[in-house]
Amino acid sequence: MAQRTTADETLPREELAAYFQDLAREFEGEDEEVIVPVGNKNVSLSPPHNIDVSVEVVERSSMLRGNRETVEIELSWKP
């Protein structure tokens, strides 16, 4: 059975950068375990040395709704 933990929030760019920096430090660390903060919860994961990475960027332009851009970053592995 899969467990899913999600959180959606709006952050200023500085806080988003700090979140990614903290996450990067987790992956750089010597511990086998990586702690990922998701909303008000911390999720403990066990990634291997090599991790699959997928990046998708979508740029939309609409005369009625204005421009919208999204970036999705997905990391996946089998522990």
C-alpha positions in Angstrom: 0.0 0.0 0.0 1.3 3.5 -0.9 1.4 6.3 1.6 1.1 9.8 0.2 1.9 13.0 2.1 1.3 16.3 0.3 1.3 19.9 1.1 0.5 23.0 -1.0 1.6 26.4 0.1 2.8 29.8 -1.3 6.3 30.9 -0.3 8.4 34.0 -1.0 11.3 33.2 -3.4 13.8 33.5 -0.5 12.0 30.9 1.6 11.6 28.6 -1.4 15.4 28.8 -2.0 16.0 28.0 1.7 13.7 25.0 1.4 15.7 23.7 -1.6 19.0 24.4 0.1 17.9 22.4 3.2 16.7 19.6 1.0 20.0 19.6 -0.9 22.0 19.4 2.4 19.9 16.3 3.4 20.9 14.6 0.2 24.5 15.6 0.6 24.7 14.3 4.1 26.5 11.2 5.2 23.3 9.6 6.7 21.5 6.9 4.8 18.3 8.6 5.8 17.0 11.8 4.2 14.4 13.9 6.1 11.9 15.7 3.8 9.7 18.4 5.4 6.2 18.2 3.9 3.9 20.8 5.4 3.9 20.3 9.2 5.3 16.8 8.9 8.8 15.3 8.3 9.0 12.2 6.1 12.0 9.9 6.5 13.3 8.4 3.2 16.2 6.0 2.3 17.5 7.0 -1.2 20.3 5.0 -2.8 23.4 6.6 -4.3 21.8 7.1 -7.7 18.4 8.8 -8.1 16.2 9.2 -11.2 15.5 12.9 -11.8 12.7 14.3 -14.1 12.2 18.0 -14.7 9.3 19.4 -16.7 8.7 23.0 -17.5 5.4 24.3 -19.0 4.9 27.8 -20.3 1.4 28.9 -21.1 0.3 32.1 -22.7 -3.3 33.1 -22.8 -4.8 36.4 -23.9 -7.7 36.0 -21.4 -6.0 34.5 -18.4 -2.5 35.9 -18.8 0.8 33.9 -18.7 1.4 30.9 -16.4 4.6 28.9 -15.8 5.1 25.7 -13.9 8.1 23.6 -13.0 7.8 20.1 -11.7 10.8 18.2 -10.3 10.4 14.5 -9.5 12.9 12.4 -7.8 12.4 8.6 -7.7 14.2 5.5 -6.6 13.8 2.0 -5.3 15.3 1.8 -1.7 
